[in-house]
Each structure stands twice: as structure tokens, then as C-alpha cells.
């Protein structure tokens, strides 16, 4: 581990029981006892935690306490079962004011053998884990986190075993999460003292409800009333129902349907090779609205994966991204295109709440996801939503997984990810070695009399969707151009998607004439666009980050030298005194601006005239910078100097 308060490291344990461990430490601007209160409430900061129950508590020496704790963890995919732990947790305060929280699974002879394993769970083991919280005289506390787990992964499929057998996965999915939550909590607390209204708090509540509802759909726990009616194995489409009166009251549905209808869920998971998760999520984001309609003709596209249907929402409202997280929350309005048949499922309302997370590069064990649920103005804060969606989990490469016995320095990757969501450069061989799991779950309301017919139709619909996605993954992998897997890497592809999607959102038109489904065509269409498009980010100072070929020709530069150009020098005409160190006003207002004819300068000082220009905000997941794109139409080199 690197020295310093923000060091983060991970190591694997080479013991016969198959345990893995991770360690993290960092400074947080909170009092130790507040930190202890937060870290003991695991479902608060860990989205993979379903519930934590304290079944008994008694006092111990030094004024400490011992608790008997039962913890349940979601499975992130349908290919595996959920985990639960029975642990003893000891909390005490040291003489110097430090707070110690230790936790370990019950050993044989302590009653753990007599506790039956619940249906849908695997009994896992927590080895010596916990938190050491040391106060600082100036305020705040240093937090050291240690996780040591044995997830009992011996019976798992070889492809998904890295989820539970690599220390890097444990560090990213659990150990580092608590530090991120503590820092965000401290930041929001400081901002709340300066402002009376913090809009991120209710948004985070919606985000948590979407993710928790999707996790419930992926797992379909029997103790919540779920019953399996079609299940031919983990690699096929499974159908579960939650019949009335077991079905929960769901927000976003008509009040007349609540209480007398059940919930039906279709889910499946598939292993993919060589397709980066963010790329697949971008691909899904453009098409899921058409696929979510159970009456859509998905069968017809099985033979033509390059002609996959797209259906655009009639309007999109982008809410403020969740603070400190790579998430974007949107309200999407969708036009219904056909009447509802009597024997069909209840279709969702026109207004949907949509969560997109980790749209840029992610680490091993992390996942990108696209989750959506119908909502209306009458949804109470305490009523569950009915989410559906897609989750793509990165399993890493074979080489990366085989090195799990080595000490891993995660400081650079994790710290860089929390401060700058850019995508590291990768070779095409590295991308081809990547494996991932795509998990699909769709939930609908149903009428009791149409349950059997609906279940068969839904299974056929989702199976057709799985076949389409398998063909699409092959198409994306085979057509991933070398220009994107070389110097530019996946960053160029993701940025092009963000530029085109943002143009459609703010301008209401398509930037590119391209309509096909593979990644190479999209990139080449942007690269060969006759108009010049250049993208600039304020971090906080302005910096050019990408441009198409026409823009490089117009600026008389190349991609490697583009970042060295000055935005002020490019637009400076010797008269106007514009402050180019600040993002343009349209980023905070309308989201776009139309510029009249003008002149700009190339990298050599040569003048270039253009008939018109358009600037628009580029929606990205990087909250530490503002990004804008500029398009110059009908440009030419001026014949006279300026």
C-alpha cells in the first residue's frame, strides 16, 4: 500500500478455505461515533446488502457490546444464489478515543450448525473483519477497513467464480464502498449547513429504490412470496410470479389495479466475451424502449442483428447526477404506439424513471446497469417501485483473474476512478480477453386469469431478446475498430455516443446519418462527418479532448497534439474579451447555442471562416468537469490574415 491517508490496497489470502481479503483506509470529516453508526448499518452504504438484523445484544468489558447479527447479501446475477452470514460483532472504545468494530462468523459449536439455511441462500463465512476508527485532534477521523470473506464459491460455474475469488473484486464491490459513502455523507452534511434544500438527497432515494427493486427481481426470494413456474436451469429464461395477496403495493401503477393483481418476472443471465460493459449499456440504452414492450416483434430481428430496432422517447429530463457516484437519473416520457390487448400484461405508464450507472470504464467486479420503472405523481416515498432493466458485470480477463494471489495496489485505479471518470487506454487483445455477465430482468403486473398465457409469451419474448443480444455482442466484438482499441481506446467510442446522444437531447435532431447497429459504423460516421466537431472539457481549465477528422483538418493538428491547443487562442479575434476559462453560459441554461458566421484560428495561427456553428452540452458521468461540443459548418481557410 502507498503511504498516506488515502491509500487503498488489496491482497488475497492463500489459505485452503478459499478466503479473499481487502483493506482500505482514508480520512473522513466525521466524528468517530457517527462513523461507527454508519458503518454498522451495512444496507445504508452497500447496495448488495439486502438486510441486516440484530437478533441479540449484550454488554461486554470496557463498556463495549456484543451483537448477534444475521446479514443477507443479494446475488448480482441469476447464475448464482444469494449469500447470508451469521456473525458476532464486538464494538468497544479504546482509551485514546478510537472506536473498534470487529466481526466474525460464528464458529462450530456456537449454534451456527443448528441454524438452517434459508431457501435461495448459501451460507458464507466472514473471517476476522471490521473497522478501526481513530479520531484526529483537528476533527474528523481516520478509518481503516478490513474485509476477510469466504463466499463458498466451490460449486459455482467457472466463468462467474472470479466474482467471489479475487481480492480486487472484493475491494471494489465492498471495501471501498464504505469510504465513498462516508465521504459523500460528510460532503452533503457540509453542504446542508450552507443551503436549506439539497436536491441530491431525494434523488439518491429514488436511485436506491430502483436498484433495490431490481436486485429483488434478480433474486426473487421465496420469503417475499415469489414462486417459480418456469425454470429449466440457470442458463435459460426463468419465470417467477408473486401472486396476490402476496404481491407488494407497487408505485407507478393505476390505483385501481393495486391489491388485486400479481407481479410476473422474467429473468436470464448470459456470459459474454470481448464486449466492454459500458459499450453494451450504451447499445441497450438506445433500444430497450422497443424491447420492453412484450408485444414488440423481437423475433423478426433474430436473423438481422445489424438491424436492431430503435425507439426514442418523446422527451427526456436529465436530473442532477448522484453526488460522488457515476450515475445519471432521468425521467423518460414514452408514447404508446398501439392499443393494449385483453390478454396482455399491464403496460407501464408513459412516464418512466430511468437510472444509468457506470457508463464509462469500470473495474473488475463492478457493473454497468440500466434500470427503469414506471412512476406517476402519486407514488409515495415508502412504496416500492417495479424496476426492470439490464446489468452488465465485468469479470475481468483470464490473466487478471489468475494473478489474484499477488498483492495488488488499487490506489491508482480506485482514486483515479473517483476523481476522473476517463477510460484507460486498452489494447484490442485486452478487450478481447474481457468477460462479463449480462443479467436481464423484466417485471410486469398481471391479471390472474391471463397468467399462464402471459408467462409463455413473456418467456418467448425474453428468450428472443437474449438471442438478439448474443448476436449483437458478437457484432460489437467483431466490428470493434482498431482505431478505437489502439491509441484512442474505448474512450473515443463512449465519447462519440455521448456527443450524439446529447445532440439529440438538446437539438432534437440526429447528428449523424448513421442508423446501423455496430460500433464501427457509428464511429466511422462521426469520424467522416463533413462538418467539424470538436469536444472541449473544463477541468476546470478548458482542454480539447477529441475531434473528428474534419475538425483536425480545420485546426491543422492531430489527435496527439489536440490537447495542447488553446481555446482562447482559437477564438480570439483581438476585439472581444471573453473569459474562456469558464464554461460557456449555455451549459448551465438551455444546453445549446447557435453561433453566427465567424472566424477562428488554427494551431499555426491561420484564419478559418465558417458560415455557422452550434455548441451543445455533452452529458457525461464525470461530475468534476463540464463538457461541450462545437460543430462548425461550411468552413474554409480565409484568404486574408486577421
Secondary structure, DSSP 8 states (H G I E B T S, - for coil): --SSTT-EEEEE---TT--EEEEEEEEESS-HHHHHHHHH-HHHH-TTEEEEEEEEEEE-GGG-EEEEEEEEE--SSTTS-EEEEEEEEEEEE-TTS-EEEEEEE--TTTTGGGS---TTEEE-EE-SEEEEEEE-TTS-EEEEEEEEEE---TTS-TTTTHHHH-HHHHIIIIIHHHHHHHHHHHHHHHHHHH-S--THHHHHHHHHHHHHHHHHHHH--GGGT-EEEE-S-TTS-EEEEE-TTTS---TTS-GGGTTS-EEEEEEEEEEEES--HHHHHHHHHTTHHHHHSTTS--GGGTT-GGG------SEEEE----TTSSEEEEEEE----S---TTS-B---SEEEEEEE--S---TT-EEEEEEEE--TT--TTS----EEEEEEEEE-HHHHHTTTS-B--HHHHHHHHH--------HHHHHH-EEEEEEEEEEEE-GGGHHHHHHHHHHHHHHHHHHHHHHHHHHHHT--HHHHTTSHHHHHHHHHHHHHHHHHHHSS-S-----SSHHHHHHHHHT-SSEEEEEEESSSEEEEEE-HHHHHHHT--HHHHTTS-HHHHH--SS----TTS--GGGTTTSEEEE-SEEEE-TTS-EEEESEEEEEE---S-TTSEEEEEEEES-EE-SS--
